[in-house]
Amino acid sequence: MLYQNLIKPILFLLDPESAHHFAASMLQLSRTIPFFSTALRVALEYRSDRLKQSIWGIEFRNPIGMAAGFDKTGELYPFLANMGFGFVEIGTITAKEQPGNEQPRLFRFPKKLALVNRMGFNNPGAIKAEKTLLNQRKITVRGINAGKSKVTPLEESAEDYNFTLKKLSPYADYAVINVSSPNTPGLRSLQSKESLVSLIDGIQKEFGPKFPIPLFLKFAPDLTDEDLLVNLQVCLDKKIDGVILTNTTLDKSSLEEDNIPEGGLSGDPLFEKSLHMVKIAYRFLKGRIPIIGVGGIHNGERALQMILSGANLIQVYTGYIYEGPMLPSQICSEIDHYLIKHGHSHISEIIGKQEK
Protein backbone atom coordinates (compact mmCIF):
# COMPACT_ATOMS: atom_id res chain seq x y z
CA MET A 1 0.00 0.00 0.00
CA LEU A 2 2.88 2.38 0.79
CA TYR A 3 4.27 1.87 -2.70
CA GLN A 4 0.92 2.30 -4.47
CA ASN A 5 -0.27 5.27 -2.40
CA LEU A 6 2.93 7.25 -1.87
CA ILE A 7 6.09 6.03 -3.60
CA LYS A 8 4.64 5.16 -7.00
CA PRO A 9 2.80 8.50 -7.49
CA ILE A 10 6.05 10.33 -6.74
CA LEU A 11 8.10 8.16 -9.09
CA PHE A 12 5.51 8.49 -11.85
CA LEU A 13 5.85 12.28 -11.72
CA LEU A 14 9.29 11.71 -13.23
CA ASP A 15 9.95 10.36 -16.69
CA PRO A 16 10.49 6.56 -16.54
CA GLU A 17 14.27 6.56 -16.89
CA SER A 18 14.75 9.34 -14.33
CA ALA A 19 12.45 7.48 -11.93
CA HIS A 20 14.55 4.36 -12.33
CA HIS A 21 17.76 6.25 -11.62
CA PHE A 22 16.18 7.95 -8.60
CA ALA A 23 15.05 4.62 -7.14
CA ALA A 24 18.49 3.12 -7.79
CA SER A 25 20.13 6.07 -6.03
CA MET A 26 17.89 5.61 -3.01
CA LEU A 27 18.87 1.95 -2.82
CA GLN A 28 22.56 2.89 -3.04
CA LEU A 29 22.04 5.44 -0.25
CA SER A 30 20.48 2.74 1.93
CA ARG A 31 23.95 1.20 2.30
CA THR A 32 24.58 3.78 5.01
CA ILE A 33 21.67 2.47 7.12
CA PRO A 34 22.73 -0.26 9.58
CA PHE A 35 20.98 -3.63 9.11
CA PHE A 36 18.94 -2.26 6.19
CA SER A 37 19.61 -5.30 3.98
CA THR A 38 18.51 -7.68 6.73
CA ALA A 39 15.33 -5.70 7.36
CA LEU A 40 14.63 -5.61 3.62
CA ARG A 41 15.00 -9.37 3.31
CA VAL A 42 12.76 -10.06 6.32
CA ALA A 43 10.06 -7.71 5.02
CA LEU A 44 10.07 -8.84 1.38
CA GLU A 45 10.98 -12.53 1.29
CA TYR A 46 8.39 -15.30 1.32
CA ARG A 47 9.85 -18.66 2.32
CA SER A 48 8.48 -22.11 1.63
CA ASP A 49 10.26 -25.37 0.95
CA ARG A 50 7.49 -26.14 -1.54
CA LEU A 51 8.85 -23.39 -3.80
CA LYS A 52 12.52 -24.41 -3.77
CA GLN A 53 13.89 -26.01 -6.94
CA SER A 54 17.18 -27.46 -8.11
CA ILE A 55 17.67 -26.86 -11.84
CA TRP A 56 20.95 -27.89 -13.48
CA GLY A 57 22.40 -28.06 -9.97
CA ILE A 58 21.40 -24.48 -9.17
CA GLU A 59 19.36 -24.07 -5.99
CA PHE A 60 16.53 -21.56 -6.49
CA ARG A 61 14.87 -20.57 -3.22
CA ASN A 62 11.74 -19.53 -5.13
CA PRO A 63 10.71 -19.39 -8.81
CA ILE A 64 10.46 -15.59 -9.17
CA GLY A 65 13.30 -13.75 -10.88
CA MET A 66 14.07 -10.19 -11.86
CA ALA A 67 14.38 -10.11 -15.65
CA ALA A 68 17.28 -8.55 -17.50
CA GLY A 69 16.87 -4.85 -18.21
CA PHE A 70 16.21 -3.64 -14.68
CA ASP A 71 19.82 -3.91 -13.51
CA LYS A 72 21.89 -3.07 -16.57
CA THR A 73 25.17 -2.62 -14.68
CA GLY A 74 25.13 -5.24 -11.92
CA GLU A 75 25.24 -2.51 -9.29
CA LEU A 76 21.70 -3.17 -8.06
CA TYR A 77 22.21 -6.90 -7.55
CA PRO A 78 23.07 -6.66 -3.80
CA PHE A 79 19.74 -4.91 -3.18
CA LEU A 80 17.53 -6.93 -5.52
CA ALA A 81 18.95 -10.14 -4.08
CA ASN A 82 17.47 -9.11 -0.71
CA MET A 83 14.07 -8.09 -2.12
CA GLY A 84 12.35 -11.44 -2.31
CA PHE A 85 13.63 -12.72 -5.64
CA GLY A 86 14.75 -16.30 -6.15
CA PHE A 87 17.17 -15.11 -8.81
CA VAL A 88 18.34 -11.88 -10.44
CA GLU A 89 19.48 -11.55 -14.05
CA ILE A 90 21.79 -8.63 -14.76
CA GLY A 91 22.35 -6.96 -18.09
CA THR A 92 22.05 -6.95 -20.97
CA ILE A 93 25.85 -6.54 -21.00
CA THR A 94 27.77 -6.16 -24.25
CA ALA A 95 31.47 -6.58 -24.94
CA LYS A 96 31.88 -2.86 -25.55
CA GLU A 97 30.55 -0.07 -23.37
CA GLN A 98 27.69 1.72 -25.10
CA PRO A 99 25.40 4.62 -24.20
CA GLY A 100 22.31 3.21 -25.87
CA ASN A 101 19.84 5.12 -27.99
CA GLU A 102 18.97 8.78 -27.60
CA GLN A 103 16.54 9.81 -24.87
CA PRO A 104 13.63 9.67 -24.35
CA ARG A 105 13.75 5.91 -24.85
CA LEU A 106 11.42 4.51 -22.17
CA PHE A 107 7.69 5.22 -22.17
CA ARG A 108 4.85 4.32 -19.79
CA PHE A 109 1.32 3.31 -20.76
CA PRO A 110 -0.29 3.05 -17.30
CA LYS A 111 -3.80 2.18 -18.51
CA LYS A 112 -2.36 -0.91 -20.16
CA LEU A 113 0.21 -1.67 -17.43
CA ALA A 114 2.78 -1.52 -20.22
CA LEU A 115 6.10 0.00 -21.21
CA VAL A 116 7.68 0.67 -24.57
CA ASN A 117 11.47 0.82 -24.58
CA ARG A 118 14.11 1.50 -27.17
CA MET A 119 16.99 1.57 -24.69
CA GLY A 120 19.51 0.00 -27.07
CA PHE A 121 21.56 -2.06 -24.59
CA ASN A 122 22.90 0.94 -22.65
CA ASN A 123 25.48 -0.62 -20.33
CA PRO A 124 29.05 -0.17 -19.00
CA GLY A 125 30.52 -3.00 -21.08
CA ALA A 126 31.92 -6.34 -19.92
CA ILE A 127 35.18 -5.03 -18.46
CA LYS A 128 33.52 -2.53 -16.11
CA ALA A 129 30.72 -4.96 -15.26
CA GLU A 130 33.33 -7.54 -14.25
CA LYS A 131 34.85 -5.07 -11.79
CA THR A 132 31.41 -4.48 -10.29
CA LEU A 133 30.65 -8.18 -9.84
CA LEU A 134 34.16 -8.93 -8.53
CA ASN A 135 33.48 -6.90 -5.39
CA GLN A 136 30.05 -8.36 -4.62
CA ARG A 137 29.01 -11.20 -2.38
CA LYS A 138 26.64 -13.56 -4.16
CA ILE A 139 23.45 -13.65 -2.08
CA THR A 140 21.01 -15.40 -4.40
CA VAL A 141 21.16 -16.98 -7.85
CA ARG A 142 22.69 -14.56 -10.35
CA GLY A 143 22.35 -14.75 -14.12
CA ILE A 144 24.18 -12.68 -16.69
CA ASN A 145 22.53 -11.65 -19.94
CA ALA A 146 24.92 -11.10 -22.88
CA GLY A 147 24.07 -9.14 -26.01
CA LYS A 148 25.89 -8.05 -29.15
CA SER A 149 27.58 -4.66 -29.24
CA LYS A 150 25.90 -2.33 -31.71
CA VAL A 151 29.15 -1.55 -33.55
CA THR A 152 30.08 -5.21 -34.00
CA PRO A 153 29.21 -6.64 -37.43
CA LEU A 154 26.77 -9.55 -37.37
CA GLU A 155 29.38 -11.91 -38.81
CA GLU A 156 31.56 -11.24 -35.74
CA SER A 157 28.74 -11.83 -33.23
CA ALA A 158 30.24 -14.97 -31.69
CA GLU A 159 33.50 -13.21 -30.80
CA ASP A 160 31.53 -10.35 -29.25
CA TYR A 161 29.38 -12.66 -27.12
CA ASN A 162 32.41 -14.74 -26.17
CA PHE A 163 34.23 -11.71 -24.77
CA THR A 164 31.32 -10.92 -22.45
CA LEU A 165 30.77 -14.55 -21.48
CA LYS A 166 34.47 -15.01 -20.64
CA LYS A 167 34.51 -11.91 -18.47
CA LEU A 168 31.27 -12.46 -16.57
CA SER A 169 30.43 -16.17 -16.43
CA PRO A 170 32.84 -16.80 -13.52
CA TYR A 171 30.56 -14.57 -11.39
CA ALA A 172 27.25 -16.09 -12.45
CA ASP A 173 25.18 -19.23 -11.91
CA TYR A 174 23.80 -19.19 -15.45
CA ALA A 175 24.29 -17.18 -18.64
CA VAL A 176 21.89 -15.98 -21.32
CA ILE A 177 22.52 -15.33 -25.01
CA ASN A 178 20.16 -12.50 -25.93
CA VAL A 179 19.37 -12.65 -29.66
CA SER A 180 15.93 -11.11 -29.37
CA SER A 181 16.08 -7.42 -28.46
CA PRO A 182 14.36 -5.31 -31.13
CA ASN A 183 16.54 -2.29 -30.35
CA THR A 184 19.90 -3.39 -31.76
CA PRO A 185 19.80 -3.30 -35.58
CA GLY A 186 19.92 -6.78 -37.09
CA LEU A 187 20.10 -8.64 -33.77
CA ARG A 188 16.88 -10.59 -34.27
CA SER A 189 18.24 -11.98 -37.54
CA LEU A 190 20.42 -14.19 -35.32
CA GLN A 191 17.21 -16.13 -34.57
CA SER A 192 17.18 -17.62 -38.08
CA LYS A 193 18.28 -21.25 -38.03
CA GLU A 194 21.49 -20.79 -40.02
CA SER A 195 22.59 -17.73 -38.02
CA LEU A 196 21.67 -19.32 -34.70
CA VAL A 197 23.62 -22.49 -35.46
CA SER A 198 26.61 -20.41 -36.56
CA LEU A 199 26.48 -18.33 -33.38
CA ILE A 200 26.25 -21.35 -31.08
CA ASP A 201 29.05 -23.08 -33.01
CA GLY A 202 31.22 -20.01 -32.51
CA ILE A 203 30.55 -20.02 -28.77
CA GLN A 204 31.14 -23.76 -28.45
CA LYS A 205 34.36 -23.49 -30.44
CA GLU A 206 35.61 -21.13 -27.73
CA PHE A 207 34.23 -22.88 -24.64
CA GLY A 208 33.72 -26.45 -25.79
CA PRO A 209 30.41 -28.30 -26.23
CA LYS A 210 29.59 -27.90 -22.53
CA PHE A 211 29.58 -24.30 -21.33
CA PRO A 212 31.05 -23.82 -17.81
CA ILE A 213 27.63 -22.84 -16.41
CA PRO A 214 24.09 -23.47 -17.73
CA LEU A 215 23.57 -21.51 -20.94
CA PHE A 216 20.12 -20.23 -21.99
CA LEU A 217 18.84 -18.61 -25.17
CA LYS A 218 16.29 -15.78 -25.03
CA PHE A 219 13.83 -15.55 -27.91
CA ALA A 220 11.38 -12.93 -29.20
CA PRO A 221 7.58 -13.31 -29.01
CA ASP A 222 7.29 -12.31 -32.66
CA LEU A 223 8.62 -15.60 -34.00
CA THR A 224 6.10 -17.80 -35.77
CA ASP A 225 5.28 -21.10 -34.07
CA GLU A 226 7.23 -22.87 -36.81
CA ASP A 227 10.33 -20.72 -36.32
CA LEU A 228 10.16 -21.22 -32.57
CA LEU A 229 10.06 -24.99 -33.00
CA VAL A 230 13.04 -24.85 -35.37
CA ASN A 231 15.01 -22.84 -32.81
CA LEU A 232 14.04 -25.18 -29.98
CA GLN A 233 15.32 -28.11 -32.02
CA VAL A 234 18.58 -26.23 -32.54
CA CYS A 235 18.79 -25.79 -28.76
CA LEU A 236 18.36 -29.52 -28.24
CA ASP A 237 20.81 -30.45 -31.00
CA LYS A 238 23.44 -28.05 -29.66
CA LYS A 239 22.80 -29.02 -26.03
CA ILE A 240 21.73 -25.56 -24.91
CA ASP A 241 20.59 -25.81 -21.29
CA GLY A 242 17.35 -23.83 -21.41
CA VAL A 243 15.27 -21.09 -23.02
CA ILE A 244 13.75 -17.80 -21.90
CA LEU A 245 10.38 -16.90 -23.43
CA THR A 246 10.06 -14.04 -24.23
CA ASN A 247 11.63 -10.67 -24.91
CA THR A 248 9.56 -7.59 -25.84
CA THR A 249 7.24 -7.49 -28.87
CA LEU A 250 7.15 -5.12 -31.83
CA ASP A 251 3.38 -5.59 -32.04
CA LYS A 252 1.95 -2.53 -30.30
CA SER A 253 -1.58 -2.70 -31.74
CA SER A 254 -2.95 -3.44 -28.26
CA LEU A 255 -2.08 0.08 -27.10
CA GLU A 256 -4.77 1.51 -29.38
CA GLU A 257 -3.09 4.93 -29.51
CA ASP A 258 -1.66 7.22 -32.16
CA ASN A 259 2.02 8.17 -32.38
CA ILE A 260 3.30 5.20 -30.39
CA PRO A 261 7.09 5.43 -30.05
CA GLU A 262 9.38 2.89 -31.67
CA GLY A 263 10.70 0.10 -29.49
CA GLY A 264 9.67 -3.12 -27.80
CA LEU A 265 6.44 -3.45 -25.82
CA SER A 266 6.46 -5.16 -22.42
CA GLY A 267 3.90 -5.61 -19.69
CA ASP A 268 0.28 -6.73 -19.63
CA PRO A 269 -0.36 -6.79 -23.43
CA LEU A 270 2.59 -9.15 -23.92
CA PHE A 271 1.26 -11.87 -21.62
CA GLU A 272 -0.82 -13.88 -24.07
CA LYS A 273 1.99 -13.96 -26.64
CA SER A 274 4.52 -15.13 -24.07
CA LEU A 275 2.12 -17.67 -22.57
CA HIS A 276 1.41 -19.08 -26.03
CA MET A 277 5.12 -19.54 -26.70
CA VAL A 278 5.66 -21.23 -23.35
CA LYS A 279 2.86 -23.68 -24.16
CA ILE A 280 4.30 -24.44 -27.61
CA ALA A 281 7.76 -24.91 -26.14
CA TYR A 282 6.62 -27.16 -23.31
CA ARG A 283 4.70 -29.46 -25.63
CA PHE A 284 7.76 -29.77 -27.84
CA LEU A 285 10.49 -29.98 -25.20
CA LYS A 286 8.60 -32.33 -22.87
CA GLY A 287 10.77 -31.31 -19.93
CA ARG A 288 14.09 -32.01 -21.67
CA ILE A 289 15.33 -28.50 -20.88
CA PRO A 290 13.81 -25.88 -18.55
CA ILE A 291 11.79 -22.86 -19.61
CA ILE A 292 11.84 -19.42 -17.99
CA GLY A 293 8.58 -17.61 -18.72
CA VAL A 294 8.54 -13.80 -18.81
CA GLY A 295 6.15 -11.18 -20.15
CA GLY A 296 3.13 -9.51 -18.59
CA ILE A 297 3.31 -11.21 -15.19
CA HIS A 298 2.01 -8.82 -12.55
CA ASN A 299 0.23 -11.10 -10.08
CA GLY A 300 0.10 -14.65 -8.76
CA GLU A 301 -2.64 -15.72 -11.16
CA ARG A 302 -0.50 -14.84 -14.17
CA ALA A 303 2.52 -16.56 -12.63
CA LEU A 304 0.49 -19.72 -12.02
CA GLN A 305 -0.75 -19.70 -15.62
CA MET A 306 2.86 -19.62 -16.82
CA ILE A 307 3.91 -22.44 -14.51
CA LEU A 308 0.88 -24.60 -15.26
CA SER A 309 1.64 -24.08 -18.96
CA GLY A 310 5.21 -25.32 -18.60
CA ALA A 311 7.49 -22.63 -17.18
CA ASN A 312 9.91 -23.92 -14.53
CA LEU A 313 10.72 -20.36 -13.44
CA ILE A 314 9.29 -16.94 -14.20
CA GLN A 315 10.64 -13.41 -14.38
CA VAL A 316 9.07 -10.00 -13.83
CA TYR A 317 10.09 -6.50 -14.88
CA THR A 318 7.29 -4.20 -16.04
CA GLY A 319 4.86 -5.69 -13.53
CA TYR A 320 7.36 -4.91 -10.78
CA ILE A 321 7.40 -1.24 -11.79
CA TYR A 322 3.61 -1.02 -11.64
CA GLU A 323 2.98 -3.25 -8.61
CA GLY A 324 6.02 -2.52 -6.44
CA PRO A 325 8.51 -4.39 -4.25
CA MET A 326 5.96 -6.69 -2.59
CA LEU A 327 5.26 -8.40 -5.92
CA PRO A 328 7.72 -11.34 -5.57
CA SER A 329 6.43 -12.14 -2.09
CA GLN A 330 2.80 -11.84 -3.20
CA ILE A 331 3.35 -14.15 -6.16
CA CYS A 332 5.20 -16.70 -4.04
CA SER A 333 2.42 -16.63 -1.47
CA GLU A 334 -0.28 -17.22 -4.10
CA ILE A 335 1.63 -20.10 -5.69
CA ASP A 336 2.24 -21.68 -2.29
CA HIS A 337 -1.41 -21.39 -1.30
CA TYR A 338 -2.41 -22.95 -4.62
CA LEU A 339 -0.13 -25.91 -3.89
CA ILE A 340 -1.62 -26.37 -0.42
CA LYS A 341 -5.20 -25.99 -1.65
CA HIS A 342 -4.75 -28.60 -4.39
CA GLY A 343 -2.78 -31.08 -2.28
CA HIS A 344 0.62 -30.64 -3.91
CA SER A 345 3.79 -30.98 -1.87
CA HIS A 346 6.10 -29.23 -4.34
CA ILE A 347 5.98 -26.78 -7.24
CA SER A 348 7.49 -29.38 -9.59
CA GLU A 349 4.16 -31.24 -9.47
CA ILE A 350 2.31 -28.46 -11.30
CA ILE A 351 4.83 -27.45 -13.98
CA GLY A 352 3.07 -28.00 -17.30
CA LYS A 353 0.07 -29.59 -15.57
CA GLN A 354 -2.39 -27.94 -18.00
CA GLU A 355 -0.48 -29.26 -21.00
CA LYS A 356 -0.22 -32.91 -19.91
N, C-alpha and C positions, 0 to 999 in steps of 0.2 A: 504493500500500500504506500509506503514511503516513496518508493521509486515512482509509482504511477502518479501520485498526487503532488509530489514536490520536485524530485530530482529530474524526472523525464520532462516536465514542462519547461524547466530551466534549460536543459540540454537542447530541447527542440526549438528554443529561441535562437540558437546558433545554427549556422549551416552544418550539415552532417559531418564534414571532415573536421571542422573546428571543434565540434562537440566531442568527437572521438579523441582528438588531441587533448582537450580539456580533461576528459575523464581519465585518460592515461596519465596526465600530469598529477591529478589528484591521487591516483594509485601510487605513483612514484613518491609523492610527498608522504604517503602513509608509512613509508619505511622509518620515519622518525618517531612513530608512535610505538611505544613498547607493547609487545604481545599482540600487535594488530593482526598479524598473519594467523595466529592461533585463534583469535576471536572470530576472524573471518571464516576460517574453516569450520569452527563449531556452529556458527550461525547458518552457513550455506550448504553444508554437506549432509546428504541423506545416506545412511549406511544400512546395507542389508546384504547378507551373504547370498541371498537369492539373485542378486544383480551382478555378482562377481563372475568374470569369465576369464579363461585362459585361451588366448588365440595366438597360434604360432609361438607359444612359450611366453607370451606377454601377458602379465596379470593386470586386467582392467578392473578397477574397483566398482565401476558402474558403466553402463553403455553409452553415456552422454558425453560427447566431445565438443570442443570449440573448433569450428571449421577454420581452414586457412583463410586469410584475408583480414582477420581481426587483429592479429599480432604479426605484423609484417616484418618486424625486426628481431623478435625473440625477447625483447626487453620486458614484455608484459607477462611472460611465462610464469615467473615466480608468484605473481598475484593470481592469475587465472587458475593456476594449479591448486590454489587454496580456496577456490570459489565454487566448489561442488562438482567440477568436471571429472570424469573418469579418464579423460585424455585431452591433450591440447596440441593442436597442429599449428606450427608456426610457418610463416611465409605468406605468399610465395617468395622464395629467395632465388635470385638469378646469379650467374657467375660474376657478372659485372654490376657494379652499383648503377642504379638508374633512378631518375627523379619521377618517372611516370608521365602520364599525360597532363596537359594543361588543366588548371582549375577554372571553373568548378567541374568536378568529375564524379561526384557522389550526390544522389538526389533521392529525397524521401517522397513516398506516396502513402501517407498515413491511412487514408480510407481503405487502401488495399493491403495494408501491412506489408508494404513492398519497398524495395530499393532498386534504383538503377545505378550501376557504377561503370565507369570507364577509367578506372584507376591506372591501368597499364603497368602492373607489377612494380610500383614504386617500392624500393627496398634498398638497404645499404650494401648489397652485394655479399657474396659468400665469405670473403675474407673478414669483413667487419662483423658479420653475423657469427662467425666462428669465435671471435674474441668475446662476443657477448655470451655465448653459450658456455665457453670455457670457464667462466667465473660464476656459473650458476650451479646450485645443488638441484639435482633432479628429484622432484617431489612426487609427481605423478607421470603417467605415460606421456612421452613427448614424441610427436611426429614432426618431420620436416618435409615441406612441400617445395619441390624444385621446379622452376620454369626456365624457359629459354630467354636469354637476353635479347632485347629488341634489335640490337645492332648485329647480332650473330646471324649469318646466312642460314637458311633452313638446312642446307646440305652439311653444315657443321654443327647441327643440333646436338648430336651425341657427345661431342667433346665439351660443349657448353654445359650440358646436364652433368656430365662426369665430373667436371671441376667442382660444381656445387655439392654433388653427392660425396665426393672424396673429402671435402672440407667439413661437411656437417653430419654425415652419417655416424661418425664416432660418438656423437652427443645425442643420438636419437634412438628410439625403440623401433621405429619404422620410418620408411621414406616413401614419398609420393612423387610420381612423374606426372606433372600437370601438362597435358596436351590439349586442354579444353577451354582455356580462357578466350573470350571473344575479343579481348582488348590488346592483344599483341598480333600485329599483322601476320597472317599466314600460319599461326600456331595450330589452329584447328585442322589444317591440312595434314598434320602429323597423325590424325586419327584414321586416315585411309590405310588400308591393309598393308600396302607396299611400304609406305612411309613408317608405319608403326613397327613393322618387322625390322626395317633397317635401323630404326632408333634403338630398339631393344637389343638387336645384334651388336650395335656399337657400344652399348652399356655393358653387355655381357662379355664383349671382347676385352674390356678394361677390368671388370671385376670377376669374371668367371661366370659360369652358368648359375651359380647360387650366390646372390647378393649377400653381403655380410649381415644385413638385417632384413626383415620382411619388406618387400617392395610392392607398392600398390600403383595402379594406374587410375587417373581421374578423368572421366569422360563427360562430354556435354549432353544435355537433354535434347538437343536438336538433331541427334543421330536418328536415322530410321531404325525400326526394329531389326531389319536385315543387317544394317551396318553394325549395330550393337552386337548382334550375335557373331558376326565375323570377328569383331575385335575381342569378344570374350573367348572365342576359339584360339585366337592368337595368344591371349593371356595363358590359356591352358597349355598350348604347344610350347610356349617359351618359359613355362613354369614361373609366371608372375604370381605373387602370393595373394593378391586380392584386388578388388576394384572399389572405387568411390563413385557413387551415382547420386547426384550429378553436380556439375558446375552451373553457372547462370545460363539463362536462355536469351536468345535474340528475339524471341516472339513476345512482343509487348502489347499485343492486341487486347489483352485482358484489362489493360489500364484504361481503355476507353477515353483517352484524352488526346487533344491536339498538341503538336510540338513536343512530343516526348523525346528526351535527349538520347543520343546514341549510347550504347553500352549494353551490359548484360543485366537482365532482370532477376532479382532474387526475392525470396519471401513468399507470402501466401499464394500468389498466382502460380508459382512454380511447383507446388506440391503434387498436383495430379500427374504432371509430366515425370517428376522424379519417382513417384510411387509406381507408375507404369513401368519405368525402366527397371526398377528393383524387382518387380514381379517377373518381367521377361528374363532378367538375369538369373533369378533364383530357379525358375523352371529349367533353364538351360544348364546352370552350374551344378544343381543338385547337391549343394553343400561342399563341392570339391575345393572351392576357395571362398573366403569370407567376403561379405558385401558391407560397405559402410554407406548408409542411406543419408542423404542430405538434400534439403530444399523445402522450404515452407513449413518447417516443424516449429510450432510455437506453443504447443501444449502436449499433455500426456496422451490425449486421444490420437493426435497425429503421429506421435512417436510409436504408439502401439500399432497403428496401421502399418507403419514401415517395418516393424519387427515381425508382425504376423505375416507380412508379405515377403519376408526373406532377409531383411537386414540384420546382421549380427550386432552392429553398432550403429549409432546415428550421430549426426553432428548438427549443431545450430549455429546461426550467425545473425541473420536479419531478425529472426524471432527473438533473439536475446536483446537486441537493441530496442524492440518494441515492448517486450514483456519484463525485462530487467533481470537482476542478478539472482533472483529466487527461481528462475526457470529450470535450471538443472535439477535442483532439489524437488521442485514440484513434479517434474516429469518422472523422476525416479520414484517418488512416492506413488504416483498413479500407476506406474508399471508394477510396482511391488504389490499394491492393493489388488490389482487385476490378477496377479499370480495367486495370491491368497484366496481370493473370491472363487477362482476356478480350479482350486486344488492342485496347483503346480508348485513344485518345490524349487524350481530353478528356471531362469529366463531361457535357457537353452531348449526347454520343452515347448516354447511357443514360437521359436524362430521359423518362419515359413509355414506356420500352422494352417493359414488360410489357403495355401497353394498346394497342400498335400492331398 
